[in-house]
Amino acid sequence: MVLVGHSFGTVLGVRIAERAAEQVSAYVGAAQVANWALQEERSYDWAVDEARRSGNRKAQTALEQIGRPVAGQYASGTSGVKTQRRWVGTLGGVAADPRFVPRWALSVFTSRGYPLSAKLRYLKAMDRSMDLLWPHLCAEVDLRREVVALPVPVYLFAGQQDRITDLAQIQEWFAACRARPNT
């Protein structure tokens, strides 16, 4: 099995690949998390810097109001994360195409595979999951310290425009991670 993880799923994917290597032929990470708290702090810093650089006073004010996260956590909790993510997307820190985030959000509601009630429950479940998991993820996830070797080949996909998962951290972790060569 080739195990693929995206964003939060990369934390699970790495840990599964580490613990069940006999069942995993390769691990693929997209938007790989390396250190949750540090990536959040760097993401916030980028958003504030980009708001200043671009002269976006509305973004700058909103970001300054939530304040820089400490150990990855905002004083206002996950509502701060949502504010920060909205501005990261608006400022171009998610994808090269600034229309990506609104199109993705619209796709959640226009897909025909699920009834509207399920889509609304999805949003509520996402909020609840963030409220419950965020403090633990910030405090506990540092793959750079915890996982220095994987017994399977590792392939990572990271975008230069992605300011949520920090490319420098991904590269640092990948370089240090002694993955088994692909044979």
C-alpha positions in Angstrom: 0.0 0.0 0.0 1.2 3.5 -0.8 0.1 5.7 2.1 -0.8 9.3 1.2 -1.4 12.1 3.7 -2.4 15.7 3.2 -1.9 18.5 5.8 -3.1 17.1 9.2 -3.2 13.7 7.5 0.6 13.9 7.1 1.0 13.6 10.9 -1.0 10.5 10.9 0.6 9.2 7.7 4.2 9.5 9.0 3.3 7.8 12.3 1.5 5.0 10.5 4.4 4.5 8.1 6.8 4.4 11.0 4.8 1.9 13.0 3.4 -0.3 10.2 6.2 -0.3 7.7 5.6 -3.9 6.7 2.2 -2.9 5.3 3.4 0.4 3.6 5.5 0.3 0.5 5.9 4.1 0.4 4.7 7.3 2.1 3.6 10.3 0.2 3.1 13.6 2.0 1.4 16.7 0.5 1.6 19.9 2.5 3.7 18.0 5.1 3.6 19.1 8.7 6.9 19.1 10.4 6.5 21.2 13.6 2.9 22.3 14.1 3.5 25.2 16.5 6.4 26.6 14.5 4.6 26.4 11.2 1.7 28.4 12.7 4.0 31.1 13.9 5.8 31.3 10.6 2.5 31.4 8.7 1.3 34.3 10.9 4.5 36.2 10.4 4.3 35.8 6.6 0.7 37.0 6.6 1.5 40.1 8.6 4.6 40.8 6.5 2.6 40.3 3.3 -0.2 42.5 4.5 2.3 45.3 5.2 4.1 44.8 1.9 1.0 44.9 -0.1 -0.6 47.8 1.9 -3.6 45.7 2.9 -4.5 47.6 6.0 -7.7 45.5 6.6 -5.6 42.3 6.8 -2.9 44.0 8.8 -5.4 45.2 11.4 -7.3 41.9 11.6 -4.0 40.0 12.0 -2.7 42.4 14.6 -6.0 42.1 16.5 -5.6 38.3 16.9 -1.9 38.7 17.8 1.0 36.4 17.0 0.4 32.8 18.2 2.5 31.6 21.2 3.6 28.0 20.8 1.2 27.9 17.8 -1.9 29.0 19.8 -3.8 32.2 19.4 -5.1 34.0 22.5 -8.6 33.7 20.9 -8.3 30.0 20.3 -9.2 28.5 16.9 -11.2 31.6 15.9 -7.7 33.2 15.6 -6.7 30.3 13.3 -9.7 30.9 11.1 -9.0 34.6 10.9 -5.3 34.0 10.0 -6.2 31.4 7.4 -8.7 33.7 5.7 -6.0 36.3 5.3 -3.3 33.9 4.3 -5.6 32.8 1.5 -6.6 36.3 0.5 -2.9 37.4 0.5 -1.9 34.6 -1.8 -0.3 32.2 0.7 -2.3 29.1 -0.2 -2.1 28.9 -3.9 -0.7 30.9 -6.8 -4.3 31.4 -8.0 -6.1 33.7 -5.5 -9.4 32.2 -6.6 -8.4 28.8 -5.4 -9.8 29.1 -1.8 -13.2 30.5 -2.8 -13.5 27.9 -5.6 -12.6 25.1 -3.2 -15.2 26.4 -0.6 -17.8 26.6 -3.3 -17.1 23.1 -4.4 -17.9 21.7 -1.0 -21.4 23.1 -1.4 -22.0 22.4 -5.1 -20.8 18.8 -5.1 -23.7 16.4 -5.8 -22.3 13.5 -3.7 -23.7 14.7 -0.4 -27.0 16.2 0.8 -26.9 19.8 2.2 -27.4 18.5 5.7 -24.2 16.5 5.5 -22.2 19.5 4.1 -23.4 21.6 7.0 -22.5 18.9 9.5 -19.1 18.8 7.9 -18.5 22.4 8.7 -19.6 22.0 12.3 -17.5 18.9 12.7 -14.4 20.7 11.3 -14.9 23.5 13.9 -15.4 21.0 16.7 -12.4 18.9 15.7 -10.2 22.1 15.5 -11.3 23.1 19.0 -10.5 19.7 20.4 -7.3 18.9 18.6 -5.5 22.2 18.0 -4.0 22.6 21.5 -2.6 19.1 21.4 -1.3 19.4 17.9 0.6 22.6 18.8 2.0 21.1 21.9 2.8 17.6 20.6 3.7 17.6 16.9 7.3 18.0 16.1 8.3 15.4 13.5 11.7 17.0 13.2 12.4 15.7 16.7 10.2 12.7 16.9 10.7 11.0 13.5 14.3 11.1 12.2 14.0 8.0 10.1 11.2 6.2 8.2 11.7 2.6 7.1 9.9 3.2 3.8 10.6 5.5 0.8 9.3 9.0 1.3 7.9 11.4 -1.4 6.8 14.9 -0.5 4.8 17.5 -2.4 5.0 21.0 -1.2 4.0 24.3 -2.9 6.2 27.4 -2.8 3.0 29.4 -2.5 1.9 27.4 0.6 2.4 29.6 3.6 0.5 27.3 6.0 2.9 24.4 5.9 6.4 25.9 5.9 8.5 24.7 3.0 11.8 25.4 4.9 10.6 23.1 7.7 9.5 20.4 5.2 12.9 20.5 3.5 14.7 20.4 6.8 12.8 17.4 8.0 13.1 15.6 4.7 16.9 16.1 4.6 17.3 14.8 8.1 14.9 11.9 7.7 16.8 8.9 6.7 14.3 7.1 4.6 14.9 3.7 3.1 16.1 4.1 -0.5 13.6 3.2 -3.2 14.6 -0.1 -4.6 
